[in-house]
Amino acid sequence: MAAEVTHISRHGFWLLLGDDEELLLPFAQFPWFRQATIEQITEVERPAPDHLYWPGLDVDLSVDSIRRPADFPLIAKR
């Protein structure tokens, strides 16, 4: 049940889940990572099959929110 960052570019990063699935996290859709350091992005934990956690950023994400970001819109309230 591992998760590993395999590539980082100025547009986002690729996350390998297990041995068979690689997902792109574009910074436009996942803005919490835009200003993060490489160390903060690559330090990812997978405590459950559908749960990812970046402790250096205190970011929790569901794997489903990466697979289908349109189903999980970002909404900020003032």
N, C-alpha and C positions, 0 to 999 in steps of 0.2 A: 504494500500500500504506500509506495514511495511517490514523491513528487520532486521534480528536478527542473530548474531553469536551464534550458539548453542554448538559448541565444537571446541577446538583448540588442535592440537597435534604437534609433531615435524615435521610432514610431510605436514601439511596444516590445513585448518579450514573449518567447515561446516557453510553454510549460509542459513537460513530459509527465504523464500520469501512468504509473506502472510501466509496462513494456509495450503497450499498444495504442495509446492515445496521446496526441500532442495538440495543445490548444494555444491559440494566439490571444494575448491580452493586449489589445491596442490601448495606448495611453489616452486616446480620445474617449474611450468607453470606460476605462478604469483609471481615472485621474489621480487616485491616491498614490500611484506609483511614478508619476511623471517626474517629480523632483527627488525621488529616492536614490540612494547610492546603490551601486552594484551589490555590495554586501547585504543591504536591506532587502533587495529584491530576491537574491539567491538564497536567503535564509527562510525557507518555506517549510512548514510542517503540514502533515496530513493526518490529523488525529482520528478522522473517520473517512469512509469512502467518499462522502459528498461534502467534506469540510476541509478547507485550506486555511492556514493561519500564518501570517507574517509577523513574528513577535517584535521585530525591530520597528515596525510601522503600526503595530496594533490593528492590523487589518484582518478581518474574517470574511471569507467568501464561500459561498456554496459553489460546487463544481457546476451545477446547473445554471448558475448565473453567468458563468463563463461560456458554457455551451450555447446558451440562448439569452444573450444580454437584453434583447428586446422585451423579454418577459419580466425583466427586473429593472424598470426605468429608474434613473436617478431623479429624485424629487427633493428639492430643498425648500424648506418653509422658513419664512422670516419671523 
